[in-house]
């Protein structure tokens, strides 16, 4: 079992991105660190810090139930520029974990762009 993020268009040929639940958790933790905070400190992830105390356009993605619901078109449009910026960041040393996470972001960018082009929500399932 795992988690898939896919366009809400019922087209089986649409792009999607998937992780194990553990893999998605590690991905979100990595994104939070890239945004300058620790996910475990946040409300809903074991901590008491509120989401309005952090400044990130990725909040709709990071503070979302793992396997239900969706991101609206407005939320997709809000997270896309930051996701694209993350893929442009260079990391020296060939860290395989970093490379894997950037590849995950690239896949997610492709799905979010597709959602915006087709005007459909991004579904968590």
SVG drawing of the C-alpha trace seen along z (x, -y; Angstrom):
<svg xmlns="http://www.w3.org/2000/svg" viewBox="-13 -34 44 36">
<polyline fill="none" stroke="black" stroke-width="0.4" points="0.0,0.0 1.1,-3.5 0.0,-7.0 -0.6,-8.4 -1.1,-12.0 -2.9,-12.3 -5.1,-14.6 -8.8,-14.4 -9.7,-13.7 -10.3,-9.9 -7.8,-9.6 -5.6,-6.6 -3.0,-8.0 -2.6,-11.2 0.8,-11.6 0.9,-10.7 3.5,-10.4 3.5,-7.8 5.3,-6.9 5.0,-4.4 3.5,-6.2 7.0,-6.2 8.5,-7.6 5.9,-10.4 6.6,-11.2 10.3,-11.4 9.6,-13.6 7.5,-16.0 10.1,-16.2 12.7,-17.0 10.5,-19.7 9.9,-21.2 13.7,-21.4 14.1,-23.0 11.6,-25.6 13.5,-26.2 11.5,-24.3 11.1,-20.8 7.8,-19.0 7.8,-17.2 7.4,-20.5 4.2,-21.3 0.7,-20.9 -0.6,-17.6 2.8,-16.1 3.5,-15.7 4.4,-19.3 2.6,-22.4 3.8,-24.9 0.9,-26.3 1.0,-26.5 0.5,-30.2 3.8,-30.6 5.7,-29.4 6.0,-31.2 5.9,-28.7 3.7,-28.4 4.0,-24.7 1.8,-24.6 -1.2,-23.2 0.9,-20.2 2.8,-19.8 -0.2,-20.1 -2.5,-17.7 -3.9,-14.3 -1.9,-11.6 -4.5,-9.6 -7.6,-11.7 -8.8,-14.9 -7.3,-17.1 -5.5,-20.4 -7.6,-22.9 -6.5,-24.6 -5.6,-27.7 -3.5,-25.6 -1.8,-23.9 -1.0,-27.3 0.4,-28.5 2.8,-25.6 4.0,-25.2 6.6,-28.1 8.2,-27.0 8.4,-23.4 10.0,-24.5 12.5,-26.6 13.5,-23.6 14.2,-21.6 16.5,-24.4 18.7,-24.4 22.1,-22.9 23.5,-20.5 27.1,-19.6 28.5,-16.2 26.1,-13.9 24.0,-13.1 21.7,-10.3 19.0,-11.2 18.9,-14.8 18.9,-13.6 16.0,-11.3 14.0,-14.0 14.6,-16.5 13.5,-13.8 10.3,-13.4 9.7,-17.1 10.2,-17.1 7.6,-14.3 5.2,-16.3 5.8,-19.4 4.7,-17.5 1.5,-16.4 0.7,-19.8 1.3,-21.4 -1.0,-18.9 -3.7,-19.6 -3.4,-23.3 -3.5,-22.8 -6.6,-20.5 -8.2,-22.5 -8.6,-19.6 -7.7,-19.1 -4.7,-17.2 -6.1,-14.1 -4.5,-12.3 -5.4,-8.6"/>
</svg>
